[in-house]
Amino acid sequence: SYNRWCFNIFAVFAISGIWHGASWTFVAWGVIHGLYMIIESGGRRLAEKLPGVSGGAGLTRIYSVLKVFTVFVLVNFAWIFFRSPSIREACLIVSRLHCGWAGILDARGMFSSMGVTLRELCFAGALIVFLEIVSYFERDKGMCDLMSSRPWVVRWAFMLLVVMLIINFAVTKSVPFLYFQF
């Protein structure tokens, strides 16, 4: 039955929270995701019962983008609980989500407060543009086919560039694995 399915989904996500760590914040993270799944399923079932609403065949591009944005926001909200040291701290963060938006238009200040330099920000933007260009050229053939048809000098130059970028942006300090922090 549908109610049994909802219970099972809720239990699986709560257990997955426990699996991620021995803290109530992880359980809350799992429970939140379980609730998301149940709400989405209930909404889909309701939409299928409404007259004139199809199961997704005629979705517009705007509706699809809104769905992606909604999922992004909801998952990031759940990450507050995953990364918080305690439920109290997570609730404090959630209660202050509406505060401090005055400096949001100051992108340089916003990114520097996260430890991102202007150089790294420009590089990330250039990388996004580069990946969009690659995606455009890959629409007919894959990257391997595209590179194999180029002269060896171009292939080696590209591979050398990738290696140099990896070395340049590599983490040079020891960062403990996330799950070893418990």
Secondary structure, DSSP 4 states (H G I P E B T S, - for coil): -HHHHHHHHHHHHHHHHHHH-SSHHHHHHHHHHHHHHHHHHHHHHHHHHSTT--SSTT--HHHHHHHHHHHHHHHHHHHHHHH-SSHHHHHHHHHTTTS--GGGG-HHHHHHHTT--HHHHHHHHHHHHHHHHHHHHTTTS-HHHHHHTS-HHHHHHHHHHHHHHHHHT---S----GGGG-
